[in-house]
Amino acid sequence: MFYGQFDYAIDDKGRLSVPAKFRDALLWAHDDLSLILTTHPDGCIVAYSPKEWQVLQERFAAVDDDVKYEAKNWMRVFYSGVTDCPLDKLGRILVPQLLRNHAAIQKNVVIVGMNKKIEIWSEEAWADVAKKAVTELEVQPKLVSRFGL
């Protein structure tokens, strides 16, 4: 559903354009032009369609109480950043300052489609992630072959 990499900038009011390709995917699969945003442990912002967010919540509900207890601090941070972001008429979302701080986003961002979710990275952090990914694949060729690439 979501794939590709797009370079954008957040404006002074914290608004970010959602790539047209992703807006089309939201309308096609979900009939809803909004995204649910929250923090991600890797240091980016993650965005889900409302339907995918519901699926994620059902998976969380099914997790053992022991696991939930062990992950309670992470879950607090995860849920504290949850924001429903409807797209405006120009296809933009308002990214809260809390989330921009979490992802160290000042202005330039990289929006990455990750199948059922979208990741929003600061330009600098994305450069580090991409470099690390290439290095990992060079030293772990089994990862590439596991995906049949």
Backbone bond lengths (Angstrom), bond angles and torsions (degrees), N, CA, C in turn:
res aa  C-N    CA-C-N  psi(-1)  N-CA   C-N-CA  omega(-1)  CA-C   N-CA-C  phi
1 M - - - 1.428 - - 1.525 110.90 -
2 F 1.333 119.80 -58.69 1.461 122.31 179.20 1.525 108.90 -106.23
3 Y 1.311 115.83 123.57 1.452 119.65 176.20 1.525 108.88 -153.57
4 G 1.323 114.92 157.79 1.458 120.56 -179.82 1.520 111.29 109.44
5 Q 1.316 114.28 168.30 1.462 122.51 179.53 1.526 108.05 -127.44
6 F 1.341 115.14 134.10 1.456 120.37 -176.45 1.522 109.34 -135.83
7 D 1.311 116.65 133.02 1.460 122.41 177.79 1.525 108.96 -97.68
8 Y 1.321 115.79 123.94 1.462 121.87 -178.73 1.526 108.98 -137.62
9 A 1.330 115.50 176.70 1.458 121.63 174.90 1.521 108.56 -131.78
10 I 1.313 115.86 142.71 1.460 121.63 173.98 1.522 106.74 -85.33
11 D 1.327 116.54 135.08 1.463 118.62 -179.51 1.529 110.21 -80.16
12 D 1.324 116.06 177.66 1.467 121.59 -175.98 1.526 113.81 -62.93
13 K 1.329 116.64 -20.98 1.463 120.72 179.15 1.523 112.29 -92.39
14 G 1.332 117.60 0.72 1.465 121.44 179.31 1.517 114.07 87.69
15 R 1.336 116.87 15.60 1.468 119.97 -179.67 1.530 110.19 -90.87
16 L 1.311 114.36 143.01 1.459 121.79 -178.77 1.523 108.82 -132.12
17 S 1.314 116.73 129.51 1.465 121.00 175.85 1.516 109.49 -73.18
18 V 1.314 115.70 135.90 1.460 121.89 174.75 1.526 106.15 -91.82
19 P 1.336 117.86 129.84 1.466 119.24 -179.56 1.534 111.93 -51.89
20 A 1.325 115.58 139.79 1.466 121.20 -178.71 1.525 111.00 -54.85
21 K 1.319 117.14 -37.91 1.467 121.43 178.76 1.531 110.80 -58.96
22 F 1.322 116.98 -38.52 1.463 120.57 179.74 1.530 110.79 -75.52
23 R 1.319 117.96 -36.43 1.465 120.62 176.27 1.525 109.96 -61.99
24 D 1.329 116.09 -42.72 1.464 120.48 177.96 1.525 111.00 -61.34
25 A 1.327 116.60 -41.73 1.469 120.72 179.47 1.526 110.68 -64.75
26 L 1.324 117.39 -39.14 1.463 120.36 178.19 1.530 110.85 -62.99
27 L 1.310 116.49 -45.15 1.465 120.12 179.90 1.522 111.93 -66.68
28 W 1.322 115.91 -42.61 1.457 120.64 -177.28 1.522 111.66 -64.80
29 A 1.326 116.27 -46.76 1.463 120.08 -172.95 1.530 113.57 -93.53
30 H 1.317 117.38 -21.72 1.463 118.16 -169.64 1.527 115.02 -129.42
31 D 1.319 118.11 -13.74 1.466 120.89 -177.82 1.529 112.21 55.02
32 D 1.319 117.60 30.38 1.460 121.24 -177.35 1.523 108.36 -145.99
33 L 1.306 116.83 123.08 1.462 119.86 179.02 1.525 109.99 -98.94
34 S 1.311 115.17 69.29 1.457 120.81 173.20 1.526 107.99 -149.02
35 L 1.307 114.34 159.52 1.459 121.57 178.05 1.521 108.80 -131.04
36 I 1.317 115.91 149.51 1.453 122.29 173.09 1.522 105.99 -103.48
37 L 1.327 116.87 118.68 1.463 122.34 -178.18 1.514 110.34 -107.28
38 T 1.341 116.06 148.43 1.456 121.21 171.95 1.526 109.04 -161.03
39 T 1.309 115.19 179.40 1.464 121.63 179.63 1.522 109.89 -75.96
40 H 1.318 115.41 157.56 1.459 121.22 174.82 1.530 106.90 -129.72
41 P 1.335 118.04 141.08 1.464 119.98 -177.48 1.527 114.47 -61.15
42 D 1.323 118.06 -18.83 1.463 120.31 179.02 1.527 112.65 -79.42
43 G 1.342 117.50 -3.87 1.452 120.27 177.27 1.511 114.45 96.40
44 C 1.310 117.37 19.88 1.457 121.28 176.36 1.521 108.33 -121.07
45 I 1.318 114.87 -179.73 1.464 121.95 171.25 1.518 106.00 -101.68
46 V 1.310 116.57 138.08 1.455 120.49 177.94 1.525 108.17 -115.45
47 A 1.340 115.32 140.71 1.458 121.38 -178.29 1.528 109.59 -125.51
48 Y 1.318 115.11 136.24 1.459 122.29 179.32 1.527 109.27 -123.92
49 S 1.320 116.35 149.70 1.463 119.72 168.75 1.527 106.20 -68.94
50 P 1.340 118.06 157.25 1.474 119.44 177.63 1.528 113.04 -56.84
51 K 1.322 117.54 -38.21 1.472 119.68 179.43 1.523 111.18 -67.83
52 E 1.318 117.25 -42.16 1.471 120.23 179.32 1.524 110.17 -68.05
53 W 1.330 117.26 -34.92 1.461 121.27 176.24 1.533 109.73 -60.90
54 Q 1.322 117.26 -41.39 1.457 121.28 178.63 1.529 110.69 -62.39
55 V 1.322 117.44 -42.07 1.465 121.67 177.07 1.532 110.02 -60.73
56 L 1.324 116.50 -43.95 1.467 121.26 179.14 1.531 110.78 -61.52
57 Q 1.333 117.03 -41.85 1.463 120.93 179.51 1.530 111.51 -64.44
58 E 1.310 116.47 -36.43 1.466 120.02 177.26 1.531 110.73 -66.58
59 R 1.347 116.42 -38.36 1.479 119.55 176.47 1.521 110.15 -65.10
60 F 1.333 118.03 -42.26 1.464 121.06 177.88 1.525 111.09 -61.08
61 A 1.315 116.82 -41.18 1.462 120.91 -179.03 1.527 111.79 -63.75
62 A 1.325 117.19 -29.05 1.463 121.60 -177.18 1.534 113.10 -83.80
63 V 1.314 117.90 -7.85 1.473 121.42 -177.72 1.531 109.20 -74.10
64 D 1.340 115.80 143.13 1.465 122.01 178.01 1.522 111.52 -55.98
65 D 1.330 115.93 147.07 1.457 120.87 178.28 1.527 111.97 -61.03
66 D 1.356 117.21 -33.27 1.467 119.99 178.25 1.525 111.25 -62.50
67 V 1.318 116.03 -41.98 1.460 120.54 179.44 1.529 109.52 -67.75
68 K 1.328 116.58 -42.12 1.462 120.15 177.60 1.522 110.70 -59.87
69 Y 1.339 116.74 -39.64 1.462 119.86 178.98 1.523 111.09 -63.96
70 E 1.331 116.53 -44.06 1.462 120.79 179.21 1.525 111.98 -63.80
71 A 1.313 116.46 -30.81 1.463 121.05 -176.10 1.526 112.65 -100.96
72 K 1.314 117.60 13.88 1.467 119.43 -171.53 1.519 113.33 -61.66
73 N 1.321 118.96 -38.17 1.464 119.47 179.67 1.524 111.09 -67.81
74 W 1.329 116.61 -41.31 1.460 118.94 176.45 1.526 110.01 -63.03
75 M 1.330 117.16 -42.49 1.461 120.59 -179.15 1.529 111.17 -63.91
76 R 1.332 117.13 -35.55 1.464 119.92 176.95 1.528 110.79 -60.60
77 V 1.320 115.59 -46.55 1.467 119.80 179.87 1.525 109.94 -66.73
78 F 1.314 116.30 -43.76 1.464 121.12 -179.78 1.530 110.90 -58.19
79 Y 1.322 117.21 -51.97 1.458 121.08 -176.93 1.527 112.86 -73.50
80 S 1.321 118.05 -27.70 1.465 119.17 -179.08 1.521 111.88 -66.67
81 G 1.319 117.13 -22.90 1.454 120.08 -179.43 1.512 114.90 -95.32
82 V 1.329 117.97 -1.62 1.465 120.64 -175.09 1.530 110.55 -64.74
83 T 1.330 114.18 127.61 1.458 121.17 179.73 1.522 109.17 -139.87
84 D 1.311 115.93 131.09 1.461 121.34 174.15 1.523 106.67 -84.70
85 C 1.320 116.74 121.58 1.459 122.09 -175.14 1.523 111.04 -120.55
86 P 1.322 117.16 95.76 1.464 118.67 174.71 1.529 109.68 -71.07
87 L 1.316 116.00 145.96 1.459 120.11 176.13 1.509 109.10 -80.53
88 D 1.331 117.17 137.80 1.453 120.39 177.06 1.524 109.86 -81.02
89 K 1.320 117.21 -176.51 1.468 121.76 -176.60 1.523 112.83 -63.02
90 L 1.337 116.70 -21.14 1.466 120.72 179.35 1.528 112.26 -96.65
91 G 1.339 117.35 6.89 1.457 120.93 177.71 1.516 113.78 78.67
92 R 1.346 116.38 28.25 1.466 120.95 -179.45 1.519 110.45 -109.93
93 I 1.333 114.54 154.19 1.457 121.23 171.86 1.522 107.55 -118.51
94 L 1.323 115.93 154.58 1.454 121.55 174.83 1.522 107.37 -95.52
95 V 1.335 116.38 115.21 1.458 121.47 -178.72 1.529 108.06 -92.92
96 P 1.332 117.78 115.40 1.462 120.49 -177.15 1.538 112.48 -60.21
97 Q 1.325 114.81 149.63 1.465 120.97 -179.85 1.526 111.58 -57.49
98 L 1.329 117.66 -38.15 1.467 121.94 178.22 1.523 111.09 -54.19
99 L 1.327 116.41 -45.03 1.458 120.34 -178.95 1.530 111.13 -72.99
100 R 1.329 116.80 -39.22 1.465 119.36 177.58 1.528 110.39 -62.17
101 N 1.320 117.00 -38.53 1.466 120.07 177.35 1.526 110.85 -64.53
102 H 1.331 116.19 -44.19 1.473 120.72 179.73 1.527 111.09 -55.98
103 A 1.326 116.41 -42.42 1.465 121.23 -176.29 1.530 112.79 -93.43
104 A 1.329 117.02 6.92 1.476 122.21 179.58 1.532 111.21 54.12
105 I 1.325 115.59 40.98 1.459 120.77 -178.97 1.521 109.35 -92.44
106 Q 1.321 115.09 124.05 1.455 121.60 175.18 1.523 110.14 -102.35
107 K 1.320 116.54 -57.46 1.462 121.48 -175.33 1.526 111.41 -140.83
108 N 1.338 116.77 -65.17 1.466 121.69 -174.12 1.524 111.54 -84.23
109 V 1.331 114.60 133.92 1.457 120.58 -179.35 1.519 110.12 -130.73
110 V 1.309 114.18 161.27 1.457 121.84 171.15 1.524 105.80 -120.09
111 I 1.333 115.15 124.86 1.457 121.78 178.85 1.523 106.84 -102.77
112 V 1.332 115.99 125.04 1.459 121.33 -174.27 1.525 109.66 -123.14
113 G 1.323 115.72 127.37 1.457 120.71 174.44 1.513 109.73 -79.98
114 M 1.325 116.48 129.42 1.461 122.67 -178.51 1.526 110.53 -126.86
115 N 1.335 115.34 54.53 1.460 123.24 178.91 1.525 111.08 69.68
116 K 1.320 119.15 -92.28 1.455 121.58 -175.76 1.525 113.42 -96.04
117 K 1.320 116.91 1.10 1.463 120.01 178.79 1.520 109.14 -142.02
118 I 1.306 114.61 170.01 1.459 122.73 179.11 1.522 107.27 -122.57
119 E 1.317 116.42 137.94 1.461 120.71 174.45 1.520 108.89 -112.03
120 I 1.329 115.26 140.31 1.460 122.35 178.28 1.527 106.99 -120.51
121 W 1.335 115.16 116.82 1.462 122.71 -174.44 1.524 110.68 -116.71
122 S 1.323 115.93 150.12 1.462 118.05 166.42 1.523 106.14 -67.38
123 E 1.306 116.09 150.54 1.464 120.93 -178.50 1.529 111.15 -56.19
124 E 1.319 116.50 -41.92 1.471 121.00 -178.37 1.521 112.03 -67.79
125 A 1.331 116.49 -45.04 1.464 119.83 -179.76 1.524 111.03 -64.30
126 W 1.340 116.93 -38.91 1.459 119.65 178.76 1.522 110.92 -63.07
127 A 1.318 117.72 -40.62 1.468 120.51 178.55 1.525 110.06 -58.99
128 D 1.333 117.11 -40.93 1.466 120.92 178.02 1.528 111.53 -65.96
129 V 1.323 116.92 -43.56 1.469 121.60 -179.67 1.526 110.17 -62.71
130 A 1.326 116.46 -46.09 1.474 120.41 -178.69 1.524 110.92 -63.39
131 K 1.312 117.09 -41.32 1.469 120.90 178.99 1.531 110.40 -64.39
132 K 1.327 116.19 -44.21 1.463 120.86 179.42 1.532 110.73 -62.91
133 A 1.337 117.01 -39.98 1.462 120.98 -179.30 1.515 111.43 -61.95
134 V 1.314 116.81 -42.77 1.472 120.67 179.06 1.519 110.01 -64.41
135 T 1.322 116.98 -43.24 1.465 121.17 179.11 1.526 110.72 -62.06
136 E 1.326 117.14 -44.19 1.466 120.59 179.95 1.521 111.07 -61.05
137 L 1.315 117.37 -41.22 1.459 119.94 -179.65 1.522 111.90 -69.06
138 E 1.321 116.44 -31.48 1.461 119.36 178.11 1.522 111.38 -68.82
139 V 1.334 116.83 -36.37 1.460 119.86 -178.19 1.531 112.66 -92.76
140 Q 1.333 117.26 -12.22 1.454 121.00 179.28 1.529 110.37 -130.47
141 P 1.329 117.32 69.17 1.461 119.56 -177.04 1.532 113.52 -61.23
142 K 1.330 117.62 -19.44 1.461 120.03 178.08 1.527 111.09 -61.62
143 L 1.335 116.89 -31.47 1.467 120.10 178.31 1.521 110.83 -60.64
144 V 1.314 115.85 -43.11 1.471 120.41 -179.61 1.521 109.71 -64.50
145 S 1.309 117.00 -46.42 1.465 119.64 -177.13 1.523 111.82 -68.35
146 R 1.336 118.30 -28.86 1.455 120.78 177.49 1.517 112.38 -61.00
147 F 1.322 115.84 -33.04 1.463 120.86 179.07 1.521 111.96 -87.61
148 G 1.314 116.87 0.78 1.454 120.90 178.70 1.514 113.49 71.85
149 L 1.325 116.05 29.71 1.473 120.65 -179.72 1.510 111.39 -95.81
